[in-house]
Amino acid sequence: MKKIYRFFGIKWDTDGASPRKLNLPLSVDMEINDPDFDPETEGADKLSDKFGFCVFGFEYKLLTA
């Protein structure tokens, strides 16, 4: 079953560069097709895989179930 999560308040590891200058979002909606996905433990990996930067932290909200 597909779920859509909103990740927001994302804190990127950019070595001091501005996330905006690197075109990194501060919030993003992602469709997740894995029924066992745990956003608390796997969210940072999903964001890093998609955008190529490590994540220090974020908040999330389930938009659809």
PQR file of N, CA, C, O and H, with PARSE charges and radii, in Angstrom:
ATOM      1  N   MET A   1       0.833  -1.180   0.000 -0.4000 1.5000
ATOM      2  CA  MET A   1       0.000   0.000   0.000 -0.0000 2.0000
ATOM      3  C   MET A   1       0.880   1.247   0.000  0.5500 1.7000
ATOM      4  O   MET A   1       1.817   1.353   0.790 -0.5500 1.4000
ATOM      5  N   LYS A   2       0.572   2.185  -0.889 -0.4000 1.5000
ATOM      6  CA  LYS A   2       1.330   3.422  -0.979 -0.0000 2.0000
ATOM      7  C   LYS A   2       0.931   4.371   0.142  0.5500 1.7000
ATOM      8  O   LYS A   2      -0.243   4.491   0.493 -0.5500 1.4000
ATOM      9  H   LYS A   2      -0.190   2.098  -1.531  0.4000 1.0000
ATOM     10  N   LYS A   3       1.927   5.036   0.688 -0.4000 1.5000
ATOM     11  CA  LYS A   3       1.715   6.079   1.676 -0.0000 2.0000
ATOM     12  C   LYS A   3       2.510   7.296   1.246  0.5500 1.7000
ATOM     13  O   LYS A   3       3.590   7.175   0.667 -0.5500 1.4000
ATOM     14  H   LYS A   3       2.881   4.939   0.402  0.4000 1.0000
ATOM     15  N   ILE A   4       1.972   8.457   1.532 -0.4000 1.5000
ATOM     16  CA  ILE A   4       2.685   9.688   1.236 -0.0000 2.0000
ATOM     17  C   ILE A   4       3.034  10.362   2.553  0.5500 1.7000
ATOM     18  O   ILE A   4       2.171  10.624   3.391 -0.5500 1.4000
ATOM     19  H   ILE A   4       1.095   8.555   2.002  0.4000 1.0000
ATOM     20  N   TYR A   5       4.315  10.632   2.710 -0.4000 1.5000
ATOM     21  CA  TYR A   5       4.821  11.308   3.894 -0.0000 2.0000
ATOM     22  C   TYR A   5       5.312  12.692   3.513  0.5500 1.7000
ATOM     23  O   TYR A   5       5.886  12.881   2.441 -0.5500 1.4000
ATOM     24  H   TYR A   5       5.016  10.419   2.029  0.4000 1.0000
ATOM     25  N   ARG A   6       5.089  13.644   4.378 -0.4000 1.5000
ATOM     26  CA  ARG A   6       5.701  14.960   4.239 -0.0000 2.0000
ATOM     27  C   ARG A   6       6.841  15.038   5.248  0.5500 1.7000
ATOM     28  O   ARG A   6       6.630  14.934   6.457 -0.5500 1.4000
ATOM     29  H   ARG A   6       4.622  13.490   5.249  0.4000 1.0000
ATOM     30  N   PHE A   7       8.041  15.221   4.733 -0.4000 1.5000
ATOM     31  CA  PHE A   7       9.212  15.452   5.569 -0.0000 2.0000
ATOM     32  C   PHE A   7       9.457  16.958   5.560  0.5500 1.7000
ATOM     33  O   PHE A   7       9.512  17.572   4.495 -0.5500 1.4000
ATOM     34  H   PHE A   7       8.213  15.305   3.751  0.4000 1.0000
ATOM     35  N   PHE A   8       9.602  17.550   6.734 -0.4000 1.5000
ATOM     36  CA  PHE A   8       9.755  19.001   6.813 -0.0000 2.0000
ATOM     37  C   PHE A   8      10.727  19.358   7.932  0.5500 1.7000
ATOM     38  O   PHE A   8      11.088  18.520   8.759 -0.5500 1.4000
ATOM     39  H   PHE A   8       9.557  17.051   7.600  0.4000 1.0000
ATOM     40  N   GLY A   9      11.136  20.617   7.935 -0.4000 1.5000
ATOM     41  CA  GLY A   9      12.149  21.030   8.912 -0.0000 2.0000
ATOM     42  C   GLY A   9      13.439  20.247   8.717  0.5500 1.7000
ATOM     43  O   GLY A   9      14.150  19.956   9.679 -0.5500 1.4000
ATOM     44  H   GLY A   9      10.843  21.297   7.263  0.4000 1.0000
ATOM     45  N   ILE A  10      13.736  19.911   7.471 -0.4000 1.5000
ATOM     46  CA  ILE A  10      14.896  19.070   7.171 -0.0000 2.0000
ATOM     47  C   ILE A  10      16.179  19.861   7.431  0.5500 1.7000
ATOM     48  O   ILE A  10      16.342  20.983   6.951 -0.5500 1.4000
ATOM     49  H   ILE A  10      13.158  20.147   6.690  0.4000 1.0000
ATOM     50  N   LYS A  11      17.065  19.266   8.185 -0.4000 1.5000
ATOM     51  CA  LYS A  11      18.377  19.865   8.473 -0.0000 2.0000
ATOM     52  C   LYS A  11      19.428  19.052   7.716  0.5500 1.7000
ATOM     53  O   LYS A  11      19.766  17.932   8.098 -0.5500 1.4000
ATOM     54  H   LYS A  11      16.932  18.355   8.575  0.4000 1.0000
ATOM     55  N   TRP A  12      19.931  19.642   6.642 -0.4000 1.5000
ATOM     56  CA  TRP A  12      20.891  18.971   5.773 -0.0000 2.0000
ATOM     57  C   TRP A  12      22.317  19.163   6.277  0.5500 1.7000
ATOM     58  O   TRP A  12      22.652  20.205   6.842 -0.5500 1.4000
ATOM     59  H   TRP A  12      19.657  20.552   6.332  0.4000 1.0000
ATOM     60  N   ASP A  13      23.150  18.153   6.067 -0.4000 1.5000
ATOM     61  CA  ASP A  13      24.583  18.244   6.354 -0.0000 2.0000
ATOM     62  C   ASP A  13      25.267  18.776   5.097  0.5500 1.7000
ATOM     63  O   ASP A  13      25.600  18.012   4.190 -0.5500 1.4000
ATOM     64  H   ASP A  13      22.878  17.307   5.609  0.4000 1.0000
ATOM     65  N   THR A  14      25.473  20.087   5.053 -0.4000 1.5000
ATOM     66  CA  THR A  14      26.024  20.728   3.856 -0.0000 2.0000
ATOM     67  C   THR A  14      27.393  21.346   4.099  0.5500 1.7000
ATOM     68  O   THR A  14      27.862  22.129   3.275 -0.5500 1.4000
ATOM     69  H   THR A  14      25.202  20.707   5.789  0.4000 1.0000
ATOM     70  N   ASP A  15      28.035  21.019   5.193 -0.4000 1.5000
ATOM     71  CA  ASP A  15      29.340  21.609   5.538 -0.0000 2.0000
ATOM     72  C   ASP A  15      29.285  23.131   5.535  0.5500 1.7000
ATOM     73  O   ASP A  15      30.237  23.792   5.119 -0.5500 1.4000
ATOM     74  H   ASP A  15      27.653  20.382   5.863  0.4000 1.0000
ATOM     75  N   GLY A  16      28.175  23.681   5.996 -0.4000 1.5000
ATOM     76  CA  GLY A  16      28.047  25.130   6.131 -0.0000 2.0000
ATOM     77  C   GLY A  16      27.468  25.850   4.935  0.5500 1.7000
ATOM     78  O   GLY A  16      27.135  27.031   5.036 -0.5500 1.4000
ATOM     79  H   GLY A  16      27.401  23.145   6.334  0.4000 1.0000
ATOM     80  N   ALA A  17      27.337  25.175   3.800 -0.4000 1.5000
ATOM     81  CA  ALA A  17      26.739  25.809   2.622 -0.0000 2.0000
ATOM     82  C   ALA A  17      25.232  25.946   2.832  0.5500 1.7000
ATOM     83  O   ALA A  17      24.620  25.155   3.550 -0.5500 1.4000
ATOM     84  H   ALA A  17      27.608  24.215   3.718  0.4000 1.0000
ATOM     85  N   SER A  18      24.654  26.942   2.208 -0.4000 1.5000
ATOM     86  CA  SER A  18      23.216  27.159   2.313 -0.0000 2.0000
ATOM     87  C   SER A  18      22.465  26.063   1.558  0.5500 1.7000
ATOM     88  O   SER A  18      22.754  25.820   0.386 -0.5500 1.4000
ATOM     89  H   SER A  18      25.151  27.584   1.624  0.4000 1.0000
ATOM     90  N   PRO A  19      21.509  25.398   2.208 -0.5600 1.5000
ATOM     91  CA  PRO A  19      20.708  24.397   1.496  0.2800 2.0000
ATOM     92  C   PRO A  19      20.004  24.987   0.266  0.5500 1.7000
ATOM     93  O   PRO A  19      19.841  24.301  -0.743 -0.5500 1.4000
ATOM     94  N   ARG A  20      19.593  26.242   0.350 -0.4000 1.5000
ATOM     95  CA  ARG A  20      18.926  26.880  -0.805 -0.0000 2.0000
ATOM     96  C   ARG A  20      19.873  26.996  -1.988  0.5500 1.7000
ATOM     97  O   ARG A  20      19.478  26.752  -3.128 -0.5500 1.4000
ATOM     98  H   ARG A  20      19.725  26.799   1.169  0.4000 1.0000
ATOM     99  N   LYS A  21      21.123  27.368  -1.723 -0.4000 1.5000
ATOM    100  CA  LYS A  21      22.101  27.491  -2.817 -0.0000 2.0000
ATOM    101  C   LYS A  21      22.391  26.139  -3.458  0.5500 1.7000
ATOM    102  O   LYS A  21      22.776  26.064  -4.625 -0.5500 1.4000
ATOM    103  H   LYS A  21      21.444  27.566  -0.797  0.4000 1.0000
ATOM    104  N   LEU A  22      22.204  25.080  -2.690 -0.4000 1.5000
ATOM    105  CA  LEU A  22      22.423  23.722  -3.204 -0.0000 2.0000
ATOM    106  C   LEU A  22      21.127  23.107  -3.736  0.5500 1.7000
ATOM    107  O   LEU A  22      21.098  21.931  -4.096 -0.5500 1.4000
ATOM    108  H   LEU A  22      21.892  25.141  -1.742  0.4000 1.0000
ATOM    109  N   ASN A  23      20.066  23.899  -3.784 -0.4000 1.5000
ATOM    110  CA  ASN A  23      18.751  23.453  -4.259 -0.0000 2.0000
ATOM    111  C   ASN A  23      18.190  22.290  -3.449  0.5500 1.7000
ATOM    112  O   ASN A  23      17.548  21.393  -3.996 -0.5500 1.4000
ATOM    113  H   ASN A  23      20.090  24.855  -3.491  0.4000 1.0000
ATOM    114  N   LEU A  24      18.436  22.311  -2.142 -0.4000 1.5000
ATOM    115  CA  LEU A  24      17.895  21.285  -1.257 -0.0000 2.0000
ATOM    116  C   LEU A  24      16.606  21.798  -0.622  0.5500 1.7000
ATOM    117  O   LEU A  24      16.559  22.936  -0.154 -0.5500 1.4000
ATOM    118  H   LEU A  24      18.957  23.039  -1.697  0.4000 1.0000
ATOM    119  N   PRO A  25      15.569  20.979  -0.603 -0.5600 1.5000
ATOM    120  CA  PRO A  25      14.299  21.426  -0.034  0.2800 2.0000
ATOM    121  C   PRO A  25      14.321  21.401   1.486  0.5500 1.7000
ATOM    122  O   PRO A  25      15.048  20.617   2.097 -0.5500 1.4000
ATOM    123  N   LEU A  26      13.522  22.262   2.084 -0.4000 1.5000
ATOM    124  CA  LEU A  26      13.333  22.229   3.527 -0.0000 2.0000
ATOM    125  C   LEU A  26      12.134  21.359   3.885  0.5500 1.7000
ATOM    126  O   LEU A  26      11.961  20.958   5.036 -0.5500 1.4000
ATOM    127  H   LEU A  26      12.932  22.899   1.588  0.4000 1.0000
ATOM    128  N   SER A  27      11.305  21.072   2.873 -0.4000 1.5000
ATOM    129  CA  SER A  27      10.223  20.094   3.037 -0.0000 2.0000
ATOM    130  C   SER A  27      10.004  19.407   1.702  0.5500 1.7000
ATOM    131  O   SER A  27      10.240  19.985   0.641 -0.5500 1.4000
ATOM    132  H   SER A  27      11.446  21.397   1.938  0.4000 1.0000
ATOM    133  N   VAL A  28       9.551  18.167   1.771 -0.4000 1.5000
ATOM    134  CA  VAL A  28       9.317  17.385   0.560 -0.0000 2.0000
ATOM    135  C   VAL A  28       8.284  16.303   0.864  0.5500 1.7000
ATOM    136  O   VAL A  28       8.281  15.719   1.948 -0.5500 1.4000
ATOM    137  H   VAL A  28       9.359  17.697   2.633  0.4000 1.0000
ATOM    138  N   ASP A  29       7.413  16.047  -0.103 -0.4000 1.5000
ATOM    139  CA  ASP A  29       6.459  14.941  -0.006 -0.0000 2.0000
ATOM    140  C   ASP A  29       7.045  13.760  -0.764  0.5500 1.7000
ATOM    141  O   ASP A  29       7.525  13.911  -1.887 -0.5500 1.4000
ATOM    142  H   ASP A  29       7.416  16.522  -0.983  0.4000 1.0000
ATOM    143  N   MET A  30       7.005  12.584  -0.146 -0.4000 1.5000
ATOM    144  CA  MET A  30       7.544  11.382  -0.780 -0.0000 2.0000
ATOM    145  C   MET A  30       6.530  10.258  -0.703  0.5500 1.7000
ATOM    146  O   MET A  30       5.932  10.012   0.344 -0.5500 1.4000
ATOM    147  H   MET A  30       6.615  12.461   0.766  0.4000 1.0000
ATOM    148  N   GLU A  31       6.345   9.581  -1.826 -0.4000 1.5000
ATOM    149  CA  GLU A  31       5.485   8.405  -1.879 -0.0000 2.0000
ATOM    150  C   GLU A  31       6.341   7.188  -1.540  0.5500 1.7000
ATOM    151  O   GLU A  31       7.382   6.953  -2.153 -0.5500 1.4000
ATOM    152  H   GLU A  31       6.831   9.781  -2.676  0.4000 1.0000
ATOM    153  N   ILE A  32       5.886   6.427  -0.560 -0.4000 1.5000
ATOM    154  CA  ILE A  32       6.622   5.249  -0.093 -0.0000 2.0000
ATOM    155  C   ILE A  32       5.755   4.024  -0.345  0.5500 1.7000
ATOM    156  O   ILE A  32       4.600   3.974   0.079 -0.5500 1.4000
ATOM    157  H   ILE A  32       5.041   6.619  -0.062  0.4000 1.0000
ATOM    158  N   ASN A  33       6.313   3.041  -1.033 -0.4000 1.5000
ATOM    159  CA  ASN A  33       5.569   1.831  -1.377 -0.0000 2.0000
ATOM    160  C   ASN A  33       5.875   0.649  -0.464  0.5500 1.7000
ATOM    161  O   ASN A  33       5.321  -0.434  -0.656 -0.5500 1.4000
ATOM    162  H   ASN A  33       7.251   3.082  -1.378  0.4000 1.0000
ATOM    163  N   ASP A  34       6.729   0.833   0.504 -0.4000 1.5000
ATOM    164  CA  ASP A  34       7.132  -0.236   1.412 -0.0000 2.0000
ATOM    165  C   ASP A  34       6.198  -0.261   2.628  0.5500 1.7000
ATOM    166  O   ASP A  34       6.188   0.695   3.403 -0.5500 1.4000
ATOM    167  H   ASP A  34       7.179   1.712   0.659  0.4000 1.0000
ATOM    168  N   PRO A  35       5.415  -1.331   2.813 -0.5600 1.5000
ATOM    169  CA  PRO A  35       4.477  -1.369   3.939  0.2800 2.0000
ATOM    170  C   PRO A  35       5.169  -1.401   5.304  0.5500 1.7000
ATOM    171  O   PRO A  35       4.546  -1.084   6.317 -0.5500 1.4000
ATOM    172  N   ASP A  36       6.441  -1.776   5.339 -0.4000 1.5000
ATOM    173  CA  ASP A  36       7.174  -1.846   6.597 -0.0000 2.0000
ATOM    174  C   ASP A  36       8.027  -0.602   6.854  0.5500 1.7000
ATOM    175  O   ASP A  36       8.806  -0.580   7.807 -0.5500 1.4000
ATOM    176  H   ASP A  36       6.947  -2.033   4.516  0.4000 1.0000
ATOM    177  N   PHE A  37       7.894   0.420   6.028 -0.4000 1.5000
ATOM    178  CA  PHE A  37       8.701   1.632   6.158 -0.0000 2.0000
ATOM    179  C   PHE A  37       8.425   2.319   7.489  0.5500 1.7000
ATOM    180  O   PHE A  37       7.274   2.542   7.862 -0.5500 1.4000
ATOM    181  H   PHE A  37       7.261   0.402   5.254  0.4000 1.0000
ATOM    182  N   ASP A  38       9.510   2.653   8.204 -0.4000 1.5000
ATOM    183  CA  ASP A  38       9.425   3.386   9.462 -0.0000 2.0000
ATOM    184  C   ASP A  38      10.098   4.737   9.241  0.5500 1.7000
ATOM    185  O   ASP A  38      11.323   4.803   9.145 -0.5500 1.4000
ATOM    186  H   ASP A  38      10.446   2.471   7.901  0.4000 1.0000
ATOM    187  N   PRO A  39       9.317   5.815   9.160 -0.5600 1.5000
ATOM    188  CA  PRO A  39       9.911   7.115   8.844  0.2800 2.0000
ATOM    189  C   PRO A  39      10.923   7.596   9.874  0.5500 1.7000
ATOM    190  O   PRO A  39      11.850   8.323   9.521 -0.5500 1.4000
ATOM    191  N   GLU A  40      10.774   7.218  11.112 -0.4000 1.5000
ATOM    192  CA  GLU A  40      11.720   7.666  12.146 -0.0000 2.0000
ATOM    193  C   GLU A  40      13.111   7.079  11.927  0.5500 1.7000
ATOM    194  O   GLU A  40      14.115   7.763  12.120 -0.5500 1.4000
ATOM    195  H   GLU A  40      10.020   6.627  11.399  0.4000 1.0000
ATOM    196  N   THR A  41      13.167   5.810  11.525 -0.4000 1.5000
ATOM    197  CA  THR A  41      14.471   5.160  11.370 -0.0000 2.0000
ATOM    198  C   THR A  41      14.970   5.138   9.927  0.5500 1.7000
ATOM    199  O   THR A  41      16.169   4.984   9.694 -0.5500 1.4000
ATOM    200  H   THR A  41      12.351   5.254  11.368  0.4000 1.0000
ATOM    201  N   GLU A  42      14.069   5.290   8.954 -0.4000 1.5000
ATOM    202  CA  GLU A  42      14.467   5.177   7.552 -0.0000 2.0000
ATOM    203  C   GLU A  42      14.296   6.466   6.744  0.5500 1.7000
ATOM    204  O   GLU A  42      14.729   6.542   5.594 -0.5500 1.4000
ATOM    205  H   GLU A  42      13.094   5.415   9.142  0.4000 1.0000
ATOM    206  N   GLY A  43      13.671   7.468   7.341 -0.4000 1.5000
ATOM    207  CA  GLY A  43      13.404   8.706   6.618 -0.0000 2.0000
ATOM    208  C   GLY A  43      14.664   9.409   6.147  0.5500 1.7000
ATOM    209  O   GLY A  43      14.728   9.870   5.007 -0.5500 1.4000
ATOM    210  H   GLY A  43      13.320   7.406   8.275  0.4000 1.0000
ATOM    211  N   ALA A  44      15.663   9.497   7.007 -0.4000 1.5000
ATOM    212  CA  ALA A  44      16.912  10.168   6.634 -0.0000 2.0000
ATOM    213  C   ALA A  44      17.587   9.460   5.462  0.5500 1.7000
ATOM    214  O   ALA A  44      18.138  10.109   4.573 -0.5500 1.4000
ATOM    215  H   ALA A  44      15.612   9.122   7.933  0.4000 1.0000
ATOM    216  N   ASP A  45      17.543   8.130   5.462 -0.4000 1.5000
ATOM    217  CA  ASP A  45      18.132   7.384   4.345 -0.0000 2.0000
ATOM    218  C   ASP A  45      17.399   7.671   3.041  0.5500 1.7000
ATOM    219  O   ASP A  45      18.034   7.843   2.001 -0.5500 1.4000
ATOM    220  H   ASP A  45      17.095   7.602   6.184  0.4000 1.0000
ATOM    221  N   LYS A  46      16.076   7.726   3.085 -0.4000 1.5000
ATOM    222  CA  LYS A  46      15.289   8.024   1.873 -0.0000 2.0000
ATOM    223  C   LYS A  46      15.630   9.411   1.335  0.5500 1.7000
ATOM    224  O   LYS A  46      15.823   9.592   0.133 -0.5500 1.4000
ATOM    225  H   LYS A  46      15.561   7.587   3.930  0.4000 1.0000
ATOM    226  N   LEU A  47      15.703  10.389   2.244 -0.4000 1.5000
ATOM    227  CA  LEU A  47      16.041  11.749   1.825 -0.0000 2.0000
ATOM    228  C   LEU A  47      17.458  11.813   1.264  0.5500 1.7000
ATOM    229  O   LEU A  47      17.687  12.443   0.232 -0.5500 1.4000
ATOM    230  H   LEU A  47      15.547  10.241   3.220  0.4000 1.0000
ATOM    231  N   SER A  48      18.402  11.173   1.928 -0.4000 1.5000
ATOM    232  CA  SER A  48      19.790  11.162   1.458 -0.0000 2.0000
ATOM    233  C   SER A  48      19.909  10.490   0.100  0.5500 1.7000
ATOM    234  O   SER A  48      20.620  10.975  -0.780 -0.5500 1.4000
ATOM    235  H   SER A  48      18.216  10.661   2.767  0.4000 1.0000
ATOM    236  N   ASP A  49      19.212   9.372  -0.069 -0.4000 1.5000
ATOM    237  CA  ASP A  49      19.259   8.664  -1.355 -0.0000 2.0000
ATOM    238  C   ASP A  49      18.704   9.532  -2.486  0.5500 1.7000
ATOM    239  O   ASP A  49      19.237   9.532  -3.596 -0.5500 1.4000
ATOM    240  H   ASP A  49      18.635   8.977   0.646  0.4000 1.0000
ATOM    241  N   LYS A  50      17.646  10.260  -2.200 -0.4000 1.5000
ATOM    242  CA  LYS A  50      16.998  11.070  -3.231 -0.0000 2.0000
ATOM    243  C   LYS A  50      17.795  12.324  -3.581  0.5500 1.7000
ATOM    244  O   LYS A  50      17.866  12.706  -4.749 -0.5500 1.4000
ATOM    245  H   LYS A  50      17.213  10.261  -1.298  0.4000 1.0000
ATOM    246  N   PHE A  51      18.400  12.973  -2.571 -0.4000 1.5000
ATOM    247  CA  PHE A  51      19.029  14.274  -2.801 -0.0000 2.0000
ATOM    248  C   PHE A  51      20.552  14.275  -2.705  0.5500 1.7000
ATOM    249  O   PHE A  51      21.185  15.269  -3.061 -0.5500 1.4000
ATOM    250  H   PHE A  51      18.343  12.663  -1.622  0.4000 1.0000
ATOM    251  N   GLY A  52      21.157  13.180  -2.230 -0.4000 1.5000
ATOM    252  CA  GLY A  52      22.608  13.068  -2.232 -0.0000 2.0000
ATOM    253  C   GLY A  52      23.335  13.759  -1.088  0.5500 1.7000
ATOM    254  O   GLY A  52      24.558  13.892  -1.126 -0.5500 1.4000
ATOM    255  H   GLY A  52      20.643  12.373  -1.940  0.4000 1.0000
ATOM    256  N   PHE A  53      22.603  14.198  -0.076 -0.4000 1.5000
ATOM    257  CA  PHE A  53      23.210  14.816   1.100 -0.0000 2.0000
ATOM    258  C   PHE A  53      22.713  14.117   2.353  0.5500 1.7000
ATOM    259  O   PHE A  53      21.568  13.666   2.409 -0.5500 1.4000
ATOM    260  H   PHE A  53      21.609  14.090  -0.045  0.4000 1.0000
ATOM    261  N   CYS A  54      23.569  14.027   3.351 -0.4000 1.5000
ATOM    262  CA  CYS A  54      23.156  13.445   4.628 -0.0000 2.0000
ATOM    263  C   CYS A  54      22.220  14.411   5.350  0.5500 1.7000
ATOM    264  O   CYS A  54      22.199  15.611   5.078 -0.5500 1.4000
ATOM    265  H   CYS A  54      24.498  14.392   3.305  0.4000 1.0000
ATOM    266  N   VAL A  55      21.452  13.851   6.275 -0.4000 1.5000
ATOM    267  CA  VAL A  55      20.444  14.611   7.007 -0.0000 2.0000
ATOM    268  C   VAL A  55      20.750  14.532   8.498  0.5500 1.7000
ATOM    269  O   VAL A  55      20.973  13.448   9.037 -0.5500 1.4000
ATOM    270  H   VAL A  55      21.469  12.876   6.497  0.4000 1.0000
ATOM    271  N   PHE A  56      20.758  15.690   9.162 -0.4000 1.5000
ATOM    272  CA  PHE A  56      20.939  15.736  10.612 -0.0000 2.0000
ATOM    273  C   PHE A  56      19.628  15.455  11.340  0.5500 1.7000
ATOM    274  O   PHE A  56      19.631  14.837  12.405 -0.5500 1.4000
ATOM    275  H   PHE A  56      20.577  16.570   8.724  0.4000 1.0000
ATOM    276  N   GLY A  57      18.511  15.903  10.778 -0.4000 1.5000
ATOM    277  CA  GLY A  57      17.234  15.725  11.440 -0.0000 2.0000
ATOM    278  C   GLY A  57      16.088  16.221  10.578  0.5500 1.7000
ATOM    279  O   GLY A  57      16.297  16.915   9.583 -0.5500 1.4000
ATOM    280  H   GLY A  57      18.508  16.405   9.913  0.4000 1.0000
ATOM    281  N   PHE A  58      14.882  15.861  10.966 -0.4000 1.5000
ATOM    282  CA  PHE A  58      13.683  16.260  10.235 -0.0000 2.0000
ATOM    283  C   PHE A  58      12.462  15.913  11.085  0.5500 1.7000
ATOM    284  O   PHE A  58      12.554  15.197  12.082 -0.5500 1.4000
ATOM    285  H   PHE A  58      14.712  15.297  11.775  0.4000 1.0000
ATOM    286  N   GLU A  59      11.340  16.434  10.665 -0.4000 1.5000
ATOM    287  CA  GLU A  59      10.053  16.042  11.210 -0.0000 2.0000
ATOM    288  C   GLU A  59       9.264  15.427  10.069  0.5500 1.7000
ATOM    289  O   GLU A  59       9.626  15.591   8.903 -0.5500 1.4000
ATOM    290  H   GLU A  59      11.265  17.015   9.855  0.4000 1.0000
ATOM    291  N   TYR A  60       8.193  14.724  10.391 -0.4000 1.5000
ATOM    292  CA  TYR A  60       7.400  14.121   9.312 -0.0000 2.0000
ATOM    293  C   TYR A  60       5.931  14.046   9.719  0.5500 1.7000
ATOM    294  O   TYR A  60       5.557  14.131  10.889 -0.5500 1.4000
ATOM    295  H   TYR A  60       7.899  14.591  11.338  0.4000 1.0000
ATOM    296  N   LYS A  61       5.125  13.880   8.668 -0.4000 1.5000
ATOM    297  CA  LYS A  61       3.678  13.736   8.853 -0.0000 2.0000
ATOM    298  C   LYS A  61       3.173  12.793   7.779  0.5500 1.7000
ATOM    299  O   LYS A  61       3.548  12.927   6.614 -0.5500 1.4000
ATOM    300  H   LYS A  61       5.428  13.811   7.718  0.4000 1.0000
ATOM    301  N   LEU A  62       2.332  11.844   8.149 -0.4000 1.5000
ATOM    302  CA  LEU A  62       1.702  10.946   7.190 -0.0000 2.0000
ATOM    303  C   LEU A  62       0.537  11.692   6.560  0.5500 1.7000
ATOM    304  O   LEU A  62      -0.369  12.138   7.264 -0.5500 1.4000
ATOM    305  H   LEU A  62       2.028  11.735   9.095  0.4000 1.0000
ATOM    306  N   LEU A  63       0.554  11.834   5.217 -0.4000 1.5000
ATOM    307  CA  LEU A  63      -0.512  12.542   4.521 -0.0000 2.0000
ATOM    308  C   LEU A  63      -1.632  11.608   4.079  0.5500 1.7000
ATOM    309  O   LEU A  63      -2.803  11.987   4.104 -0.5500 1.4000
ATOM    310  H   LEU A  63       1.291  11.472   4.645  0.4000 1.0000
ATOM    311  N   THR A  64      -1.275  10.378   3.671 -0.4000 1.5000
ATOM    312  CA  THR A  64      -2.276   9.395   3.260 -0.0000 2.0000
ATOM    313  C   THR A  64      -1.926   8.040   3.863  0.5500 1.7000
ATOM    314  O   THR A  64      -0.758   7.724   4.090 -0.5500 1.4000
ATOM    315  H   THR A  64      -0.324  10.070   3.651  0.4000 1.0000
ATOM    316  N   ALA A  65      -2.932   7.273   4.108 -0.4000 1.5000
ATOM    317  CA  ALA A  65      -2.699   5.929   4.654 -0.0000 2.0000
ATOM    318  C   ALA A  65      -3.330   4.884   3.764  0.5500 1.7000
ATOM    319  O   ALA A  65      -3.243   3.691   4.055 -0.5500 1.4000
ATOM    320  H   ALA A  65      -3.880   7.530   3.923  0.4000 1.0000
TER
END
